[in-house]
């Protein structure tokens, strides 16, 4: 329980700047500052005593938990163990069995923890020095079926491999699955260019004007990098051959 409480404090700190306006002692309903103490109550999820406040303008009550990032969560004590299991590579189905919760709860908490992690990443990058070298690449995966491929554009800091950002974009199936995918699911839009631009625009805010961009020899990268980083330097390297899902790494040609 102690670990869970520490994790909840960390979640609150992650959102403190985003919720700065709400953290002020004002009524969340009418925004009035004419408020008064109105007792305490014990939260059922973790046993913490929370102070309650009454607004003298609209006569409605609220508590300190109304401004918390975990507001309205009945199982907030599961945030930390669920986070530890997910970062260990365990599937949502198995996490649900271990923690004895429904898969719907696991999926909702996964989205919640993702928003927290994204906010923490932006906050940490805000206080870092301007980047001098960035590595950029795409990888492909799929949702539900290989007929629904996805492209993940990822940017990391060169050397430290610290993640700067990523974008997930739809893409049409290619090769032998192209006709099958079009017959089953219709025409699938190609949003890779939109995702790459969105990611590189975000990286541009964190980088110096003469930043060095490292990537593979994908022919779609040079025009985009010249457009968004006119003073930057683009270094291209021959990429490795990818491996087929479920077959492990290919020993030849790596």
MOHU-V841926 format. One line per field, one symbol per residue. burial: I if it has 24 or more other C-alpha atoms within 12 Angstrom, else O. Layout:
burial = ???
//
This chain:
burial = OOOOOOIIOOIIIIIOOOOOOIOOIIIIOOOOOOIOOOOOOOOOOOOOOOOIIIIOOOOOIIIIIIIIIIOOOOIIIIIIIIIOOIOOOOOIOOIIOOIOOOOOIIOOIIOIIOOIIOIIOIOOIOOOOOIIIIIIIIIIIOOOOIIIIIIIIIIIIOOOOOIIIIIIIIIIIOOOOOOOOOOOOOOIOOOIIOIIIIIIOOIIOIIOOOIIIIIOOOOOIIOIIOOIIOOIIIOOOOOOOOOOOOOOOOOOOO
//
